[in-house]
């Protein structure tokens, strides 16, 4: 007679008992075989009616049997499962054991059950990350969402996005999302609602550049916003002053160096390092373009005769991305850095679309960068090795002081604090410049005031020719 007894996750032991459990699939992910690059086995986090969680696994040779049988969020009865000791490192749950679904396992989907938990977490406080750095299991974290970065490409073309959160200990922590989590992250639109961010199955890491602990996602991680659970309601209703921690999320002081000290730190082929420095724009050193994905601006590669983005899974249109090279200087020295299009636009406080339009019209980008002259910036500089040479790229910028022109406003003019911007002026050339008088006439009026007369260019209908309009950059106060 079959044993129909249901066991709780807390009762599972490493034995030959015919285990049978009723669980919700809390998380599903599929690993990649490092040797072939293809799919390996299937991994799950199962959760029972008491909220206990356990790691479940299907080995590669059983993959096809189970790949479409279990769906994240649904409830199942799993019969004839094997229970073994959990893997030694990066366990996605705190259980000592894990379960294997094998060729004998029977999967039975059941209807939703009222009161069966949908979520379960083992949260750690953000000010205790140092205590959890060497845990064999992964941790869940929760905090008030403060800010997030754009997607970044790091070593080995891996994708990350930085999230910054704060919990009731007032500790501010950097959270790093990797891969699909980084790509698919949706930033909250209204921070005044105090969005509460949760990331499950994380590891604690010590970041040597900032000398602080951060949190990283793993394959088994999921992120959530504003779940209906007690911990979220507590933070929502708390009177915590957001950002009051002295740690903050201010990147502008991280690994601060002078330019010369930064260059002296370079070691060929060492891992990329981020520095910050206070410097000014010196000169425009040139630019180049490359074919890029219109969605993520990553360089496209030729595959099977067509250009494709190596990051985006769906076809995207191809555009031309701009990389500008500029020199910057401080009191110690000078260096040349690269700025990708969006970083250049950020530095110049203009839209990327506007910068691309100038490029398409043939405007000299050096003219546009002139508006940065005389401004003190804090730059975050990424140092790496590219083709056996040192590579420096601007990652972030912040204006700290803008120096006005030497010729200030006249006494009878209003002082306009707005920085100069660039506008496009269409000019129709109808006579050569050398036809104009180089020295305009001057005369005094009856009141003794001096005036200058510039000869107007008159239309000559008989000799008029159609000349295409050209564009000139003018500085507009």
C-alpha positions in Angstrom: 0.0 0.0 0.0 1.4 3.4 -1.0 2.4 5.8 1.8 0.2 9.0 1.3 1.6 10.8 4.4 2.7 14.4 3.7 5.8 15.6 5.4 6.9 19.1 6.3 10.2 20.4 5.0 11.4 20.7 8.6 11.0 16.9 9.0 13.0 15.9 5.9 16.1 13.9 6.7 18.8 12.1 4.8 17.2 8.7 4.7 15.5 6.2 2.4 12.0 7.1 3.5 9.4 7.5 0.7 9.2 11.3 1.2 6.1 13.1 0.0 5.7 16.9 0.3 3.2 19.6 -0.6 5.0 22.7 -1.7 4.8 25.9 -3.7 7.5 26.6 -6.3 9.0 29.8 -4.8 11.8 30.1 -7.4 12.9 28.3 -10.6 16.1 28.8 -12.5 18.1 26.8 -15.0 21.9 26.6 -14.8 24.4 26.8 -17.7 26.9 24.0 -18.3 30.3 25.8 -18.2 31.8 23.2 -20.6 29.2 23.3 -23.4 27.4 26.6 -22.8 24.1 24.8 -23.0 21.5 24.1 -20.2 22.5 21.9 -17.3 20.1 20.8 -14.6 17.0 22.5 -13.1 17.0 24.2 -9.8 14.0 25.1 -7.5 13.3 26.6 -4.1 10.3 24.9 -2.6 8.2 26.3 0.2 5.6 24.5 2.4 2.6 25.6 4.3 4.7 26.7 7.3 6.9 29.0 5.1 9.9 26.7 5.4 12.1 26.6 2.2 14.4 23.9 0.7 16.5 23.7 -2.4 15.3 21.2 -5.0 17.3 19.9 -8.0 16.9 18.0 -11.2 20.1 16.5 -12.6 20.9 17.1 -16.3 20.0 13.6 -17.5 16.5 14.1 -16.0 16.0 17.6 -17.3 13.6 16.8 -20.2 11.4 14.8 -17.8 10.7 17.9 -15.6 11.5 21.0 -17.6 7.8 21.8 -18.3 6.2 20.1 -15.3 6.7 22.7 -12.5 5.8 26.3 -12.8 7.0 29.1 -10.5 4.2 30.2 -8.1 2.1 27.0 -8.3 1.5 24.4 -5.7 2.4 20.7 -6.2 2.5 17.4 -4.3 5.9 15.7 -5.0 6.1 12.0 -4.2 9.1 9.7 -4.1 11.7 12.4 -3.8 15.3 11.8 -2.6 16.7 13.8 0.3 20.5 14.4 0.6 22.9 16.8 2.4 22.9 20.2 0.8 25.8 21.5 -1.3 28.6 23.0 0.7 28.6 26.6 -0.5 26.1 29.2 -1.7 23.1 27.2 -0.5 19.9 29.2 -1.6 18.2 28.2 1.7 19.4 27.6 5.3 18.3 24.0 5.3 20.9 21.3 6.0 19.3 19.1 3.3 18.2 19.4 -0.3 15.8 17.3 -2.4 16.3 15.6 -5.7 13.6 14.9 -8.3 14.5 11.7 -10.0 13.1 9.2 -12.5 10.7 7.8 -9.9 9.3 11.2 -8.7 5.6 11.8 -9.3 4.5 15.5 -9.8 0.8 16.4 -9.1 -0.4 19.9 -9.5 -3.1 21.0 -7.1 -5.4 24.1 -6.9 -4.5 27.2 -5.0 -5.0 26.9 -1.3 -6.2 29.8 0.8 -3.6 30.7 3.5 -0.8 28.8 1.8 2.1 31.4 1.9 3.3 32.9 -1.3 6.5 34.4 0.1 9.0 33.4 2.8 12.3 35.1 3.6 15.2 35.0 6.1 16.1 38.6 6.3 19.4 39.9 7.7 20.0 43.5 8.9 22.1 45.6 6.5 24.5 46.6 9.3 25.4 42.9 10.0 26.7 42.0 6.5 30.3 41.5 7.8 28.9 38.7 10.0 27.4 36.9 7.0 30.3 37.2 4.6 31.4 33.6 5.1 28.0 32.0 5.4 27.6 28.7 3.5 24.0 29.8 2.8 22.6 32.8 1.0 20.7 35.7 2.7 17.6 37.7 2.0 17.8 41.5 2.4 15.1 44.2 2.6 15.3 48.0 2.6 13.9 51.3 1.5 14.9 51.9 -2.2 17.0 55.0 -2.6 18.4 55.0 -6.1 19.7 52.8 -8.9 22.3 53.1 -11.7 22.0 52.4 -15.4 23.2 49.0 -16.7 26.9 48.7 -16.8 29.3 46.3 -18.6 32.1 44.9 -16.5 34.8 42.4 -16.9 34.1 39.5 -19.3 31.2 41.5 -20.7 29.0 40.7 -17.7 26.1 43.0 -17.0 25.4 44.7 -13.7 23.1 47.3 -12.2 23.7 49.0 -8.8 20.8 49.5 -6.3 21.1 51.5 -3.1 18.9 50.7 -0.1 18.6 51.6 3.6 16.9 49.6 6.4 15.8 50.5 9.9 19.4 50.3 11.2 20.0 53.4 8.9 22.7 51.5 7.1 23.0 52.3 3.4 24.1 49.4 1.2 25.0 48.9 -2.4 23.2 46.0 -4.0 24.6 44.6 -7.3 22.1 42.9 -9.7 23.7 40.6 -12.3 22.6 39.4 -15.7 18.9 39.2 -16.4 18.0 40.7 -13.1 20.0 43.8 -14.0 18.6 44.0 -17.5 15.0 43.5 -16.5 15.0 45.8 -13.4 12.2 48.4 -13.4 13.0 51.4 -11.3 10.1 52.8 -9.2 8.7 56.1 -10.6 7.6 57.7 -7.3 10.2 57.6 -4.5 7.9 59.6 -2.2 5.9 56.4 -1.8 8.9 55.0 0.0 9.2 51.8 -2.2 10.5 48.8 -0.2 13.0 46.6 -2.1 13.6 42.9 -1.4 16.3 40.7 -2.9 16.3 37.0 -2.1 19.3 34.6 -2.0 22.1 37.1 -1.9 25.8 36.9 -1.0 27.7 39.5 1.1 30.9 40.8 -0.5 33.6 43.2 0.7 34.3 45.9 -1.9 37.9 46.9 -1.7 37.6 50.2 -3.5 35.1 51.6 -1.0 36.2 49.5 1.9 32.6 48.6 2.5 30.3 45.6 2.3 27.9 45.2 -0.5 25.3 42.6 -1.6 25.2 40.6 -4.8 22.5 38.7 -6.5 22.9 35.0 -7.4 21.2 32.7 -9.9 18.6 31.8 -7.3 17.8 35.5 -6.5 14.5 37.3 -7.2 13.7 40.9 -6.5 10.4 42.3 -5.3 8.8 45.7 -4.5 6.2 46.4 -1.8 5.1 42.9 -1.0 2.1 42.6 1.4 4.2 41.1 4.3 4.8 42.5 7.8 8.4 43.5 7.2 7.4 45.7 4.3 4.5 47.3 6.3 6.9 48.0 9.1 9.4 49.9 6.9 6.6 51.7 5.1 5.1 53.0 8.3 8.4 53.8 10.0 9.7 57.3 10.6 13.2 56.5 9.4 15.0 59.5 7.9 16.1 58.3 4.5 19.8 58.9 3.8 20.7 59.9 7.4 23.5 57.3 7.6 27.0 58.8 7.4 27.8 56.0 5.0 25.4 57.4 2.4 25.5 56.4 -1.3 27.8 59.3 -2.3 30.2 57.9 -4.9 32.2 61.2 -5.2 34.7 60.4 -2.5 35.3 56.8 -3.4 39.0 56.0 -3.9 39.8 59.7 -4.4 43.2 60.4 -6.2 44.9 63.1 -8.1 45.4 62.3 -11.8 49.1 61.6 -11.4 48.5 59.3 -8.4 45.8 57.5 -10.4 48.1 56.9 -13.3 50.9 55.7 -11.0 48.5 53.1 -9.7 48.2 51.4 -13.1 49.3 47.8 -13.3 49.0 46.1 -16.7 46.3 43.5 -17.1 45.1 44.0 -13.5 41.3 44.0 -12.8 39.5 47.2 -13.6 39.5 49.8 -10.8 37.3 52.9 -10.2 38.8 56.2 -9.0 37.4 59.6 -8.4 39.2 62.9 -9.1 38.5 66.6 -9.2 39.5 68.0 -12.6 38.7 70.3 -15.4 38.1 69.9 -19.1 41.3 70.7 -21.2 40.8 69.8 -24.8 38.7 67.8 -27.3 41.1 65.1 -28.6 38.8 63.5 -31.2 36.0 60.9 -31.5 35.1 57.7 -33.3 31.8 55.9 -34.0 30.9 52.3 -34.1 27.7 50.3 -35.1 25.7 49.8 -31.9 22.4 48.4 -30.7 19.8 51.2 -30.6 18.4 49.9 -27.3 21.4 49.2 -25.2 24.2 51.0 -27.2 26.4 47.8 -27.0 28.6 47.2 -30.0 26.9 44.8 -32.5 28.7 41.8 -33.9 28.4 40.2 -37.3 26.7 36.8 -37.0 25.7 34.8 -40.1 26.0 37.9 -42.4 23.9 40.1 -40.2 24.7 42.5 -37.4 23.3 41.5 -34.0 23.4 42.8 -30.5 25.2 40.2 -28.2 23.1 41.4 -25.2 19.5 41.9 -26.4 17.6 38.7 -27.1 15.1 40.3 -29.5 16.2 42.0 -32.8 17.0 45.7 -32.4 17.7 48.4 -34.9 21.3 49.4 -35.5 22.6 53.0 -34.9 26.0 54.7 -34.7 27.3 55.2 -31.2 29.8 58.0 -30.5 32.9 57.8 -28.3 34.5 61.1 -27.5 38.1 61.5 -26.3 38.9 64.5 -24.1 41.8 65.5 -22.0 41.2 66.6 -18.4 43.7 68.1 -15.9 44.2 68.9 -12.2 47.0 70.5 -10.3 49.1 67.3 -10.6 48.8 66.4 -14.3 46.8 65.6 -17.4 45.3 62.5 -18.9 43.1 61.5 -21.9 39.8 59.8 -21.1 37.0 58.3 -23.2 33.3 59.2 -22.9 30.6 57.1 -24.5 27.7 59.1 -25.9 25.5 59.0 -22.9 28.4 59.9 -20.6 29.3 62.8 -22.8 25.7 64.0 -22.8 25.6 63.7 -19.0 28.8 65.8 -18.6 27.4 68.5 -21.0 23.9 68.4 -19.4 22.2 67.8 -22.7 20.1 65.0 -24.1 21.8 62.2 -25.9 19.4 62.6 -28.8 20.6 66.2 -29.1 24.2 65.2 -29.1 23.6 62.5 -31.8 21.7 65.1 -33.9 24.7 67.5 -33.8 26.9 64.6 -34.9 24.6 63.8 -37.8 24.7 67.4 -38.9 28.5 67.4 -39.0 28.9 69.8 -36.1 32.4 69.8 -34.6 31.9 68.1 -31.2 34.9 70.1 -29.9 32.7 73.2 -30.2 30.1 71.6 -28.0 32.6 70.6 -25.3 33.8 74.2 -25.1 30.8 74.9 -22.7 32.6 72.6 -20.2 35.7 74.8 -20.1 36.2 76.5 -16.7 33.9 74.1 -14.8 35.2 72.0 -12.0 34.0 68.4 -12.1 34.2 65.3 -10.0 34.9 62.4 -12.4 34.5 58.7 -11.7 37.1 57.1 -13.9 37.3 53.4 -14.8 40.9 52.2 -15.3 41.4 49.0 -17.2 43.6 47.4 -19.8 42.6 47.3 -23.5 44.8 45.7 -26.1 47.7 45.7 -23.7 47.4 49.5 -23.0 45.9 51.5 -20.2 42.3 52.6 -20.8 40.6 55.4 -18.9 36.9 56.0 -19.3 34.5 58.4 -17.6 31.8 56.5 -15.7 30.0 59.4 -13.9 30.4 63.1 -13.6 29.2 65.8 -11.1 29.6 69.5 -11.5 30.9 71.1 -8.3 31.8 74.6 -9.5 31.2 76.6 -12.6 33.4 79.6 -13.2 31.7 82.6 -15.0 33.3 84.3 -17.9 35.9 87.0 -17.2 33.6 89.6 -18.8 30.6 89.7 -16.3 27.3 91.3 -17.1 27.2 95.0 -17.5 26.0 97.1 -14.6 22.6 97.8 -16.2 22.0 94.2 -17.2 20.3 91.5 -15.2 22.7 88.8 -13.9 21.7 85.5 -15.5 23.0 82.5 -13.6 22.0 80.0 -16.3 25.1 78.4 -17.9 25.6 79.0 -21.6 24.0 76.5 -23.9 24.4 75.8 -27.6 21.8 76.4 -30.3 21.7 75.7 -34.0 21.4 78.7 -36.3 20.6 78.2 -39.9 22.6 80.7 -42.1 21.9 81.2 -45.8 25.1 82.5 -47.4 24.3 84.9 -50.2 27.6 86.8 -50.6 31.1 86.0 -49.7 32.4 87.4 -46.5 35.2 89.3 -48.2 32.6 91.4 -50.0 31.7 93.0 -46.7 33.6 96.0 -45.4 36.1 95.0 -42.8 35.7 98.2 -40.8 32.2 99.4 -40.4 31.5 103.1 -40.6 30.9 105.0 -37.4 29.0 108.2 -36.8 27.8 110.4 -33.9 24.2 111.2 -33.5 22.9 114.5 -32.3 23.2 113.4 -28.6 26.9 112.6 -29.0 26.3 108.8 -28.9 28.4 106.6 -31.2 26.8 104.2 -33.7 28.2 101.6 -36.1 26.8 101.0 -39.5 27.2 97.6 -41.1 26.3 97.3 -44.7 23.3 95.0 -45.2 23.5 92.2 -47.8 20.8 92.9 -50.3 19.1 90.3 -52.4 20.1 90.5 -56.1 17.2 88.8 -57.9 19.1 88.6 -61.1 22.2 86.9 -59.7 20.6 85.0 -56.8 21.6 81.3 -56.7 20.2 78.6 -54.4 22.8 77.8 -51.8 22.0 75.1 -49.2 21.8 76.5 -45.7 24.7 75.7 -43.4 24.8 75.4 -39.7 26.9 77.3 -37.2 27.2 76.7 -33.4 26.5 79.9 -31.4 26.7 80.3 -27.6 23.4 81.5 -26.2 23.5 83.1 -22.7 
